[in-house]
Amino acid sequence: MSVSHIAVALVHHPVLNSKGESSTTSITPMDVHDFARTCSFYGIDTVYLVHPAKGMQSMVHDLTGYWEHGEGGARNAGRKQVLQSVRVVDSLEDAQKDADYKLWMTSATVESCDVIEPRALQKMVGNHLIVFGTGWGLDVKKLPKANGWLSPIVGIGKVRHLSVRAALAIYLDRIIDTNNALAE
């Protein structure tokens, strides 16, 4: 039986700044730990951090290396296992080379007619990459063409959007049918 394989990407370049210009944001250790941990919780085994700067990539390698090969992993085997899912790439195109992913973008606002409900991904055969943006959102004009967009998370409060880490957790909860997974 063919199945859906889902991976996640957190894009730091190209993204938009508050003026709507193409920009780059920094990777934070919180991004690395929280994305890896949340993905592990939902059974997602690959997390791409997209950033072209070698200094940012080196920081991620140092951080994950401490847990994978250093003292951190000896003290906390669970953290070691979780952080093994992290891959740093220059671009989404580099991530696509790993598994010929279909790209599914996320945004607080979607202006596309190619919008699907997150749960639909679980039923789609093939490799799917859910793409999250930092800053003020993805600069889609400078990214590969998406297969579509996941429907936005709509809140009722005073802010327009969630932190990217909170959005990741909500999307994965909407995609992954944990009730059926636990029954298997």
N, C-alpha and C positions, 0 to 999 in steps of 0.2 A: 504494500500500500504506500503510495506517495504521500508525503506530508509537507507541511509548511515549516520552513526553517527561518526563524526570525533573529536578526541581529539589530544592534542599536548604534547610532553614530551621534556624537555631540560635536557640532561644527563651531569652531572658533574663527574660521576664515573660509570663505568670505561671508561676513554678516553685516548688518546695517548698524550705524550709530544713531544717536537721537535725532540727527538732522536728515536721516535717510540716505546717508552716504555709505559706500562700501568701506568696510573697516575690518579690524582684527581685534579679538579680545584675548585676554590671558587665560590659560588653563590654571585652575586653582586645585590644590590638593583635595578640597571638598568635592569638586567635580569628579575626580578620579575615584575616590573612596565611595561616594554615594552612588554614582552611576554603576560601578562594579557590584556593589552590595545589592542594590535594588534589582539589577538584572539577574544576579545569582538567585535571589529570592524567588523570582518568577521563572527560573530555568533558562534564561537567555545566556548563551555561553560565549558571545563575542560582543565586546564594547569597543567601538572605534572612537578615538579622540582625534579630531581633524585640526591640524595646525601646521603650517609650513615652516615655522621658525625652529631651527635646530636647538636653540637654547630652551624653548618650552618643551620640546621632545626629550631633551636630556633630563630636564627636571622630572618628567613623568617616569623615565627609565630609572632615575635614581630612587624615586619614591617607591615604585613597584619592585625594584631590585632589592631594596631593604627588606621587604616582606617576602619576596620570592626566594632570595639567595642569602639574605643576611640574618641578623639577630631577630628581627621582627617575626620572620616565618618560623623560627625555632620556638618562639614564645607563643605564637598564635597561628596554628596551622590553618584555621578557618579563614583568617584574613589572607594568608598566603594563597590558598586555593581560589578565593574570590578575585584577587588581583591578577591572577593568571589569565583572566578573560580580556584584559586591557590590551589594545593594539593602538599604537600611535602611527598615523599616516599623514602625508602631506596634503592629501585631497580626497574628496569622495570618489574620484575616479580610481585612486589607489585602492580604496576599500572594495570597490566593485570588482577589481581584478581577483580578489580572494575567492569570490563565490558567485560572480555574475548576478549580483543583487538587483532586484527591482526596488526602486527608490520610492518611499512613501514619506512625504514631508509633513511636518507639524507646524502649526502657527496658532496664535491667539485669534487671528482673523484669517479667513480663507476666501480668496476671490477667484476661485476656480470652479469649474463645473465637474471636475474629476474628484469628487469627495466621496469617501467611503466611511462607514462606521468601523471603528477599530476592530470589533469582534470578527468582521469579515476576513481579516488577514489570516486568522487561524484555519480557515477553510480553503485558502488559496494555496495550491501546490507551488513549490519553488522556494527560492531564497529571497527573503524580503529584508530590506534595511530601513528601519524607522529613523528618520533624520530630524534631529532637534537642533535649534540654533541658539546661540548666546547673543549678548548685546540686545539689539532691538529687533532681532529676527534674522532669518536667512536671507542672503542676497541671492535670490533665485535666478537673477539675470546672469550670474557668474558661476552657477552650479549646473551640473548635468540635468537634463530634463527629467522631471519626476514622472513616475507611473501614475501618481495621483497624490491626494492629500487625505490625511486622516481628519475626520470632523473635529472642529475645535472643541476644547473644554470650555463650557459656558458657565460662568459663575453668576451670582446674584448680588455680590458685594460692590464695594467702591473702587476696587482696582481692576484694571483691564486684563491682566494676565498673572499667571502663577510663576513661581521660580521654576527654572527648567528641571530641577530635581523633583519638585512636586509634580510637575506635568508628566515626567517620565513614569512615576509610580502610578498615577491615575491611568495613563494610556495603557501601561502593561496590565493593570488590573482589568481594564476593559477588553484587552485582547486575549489574555490567557484565561482559559476556563479552568480555574483551579479546582472546582468541584469535580469535573470529569477527570482531571489529572490525578487527583487523590484517589478516585475510584479505580483507576487502572492498576 
